[in-house]
């Protein structure tokens, strides 16, 4: 959701990475913010949010930031403020 060309649910099978999910959403739009947030909800109802710098992910290509994406993860790319 957010500053991607095709926001919405992505149907996928197998394992994806964050970069694959962003590409499947059509890539980033102009005016995107500096971070992407991955929200995960565990089976026990707790949730965890991971903030990832888009500069470190896409420009510096830090492989540690290209996290795996699982079913029901929510990926949010906010617009710049």
Beta strands, then each sheet from edge to edge (+ up, - down):
strand 1: 16-17
strand 2: 35-41
strand 3: 47-53
strand 4: 68-69
strand 5: 74-76
sheet 1: 1+ 4-
sheet 2: 3+ 2- 5+
end
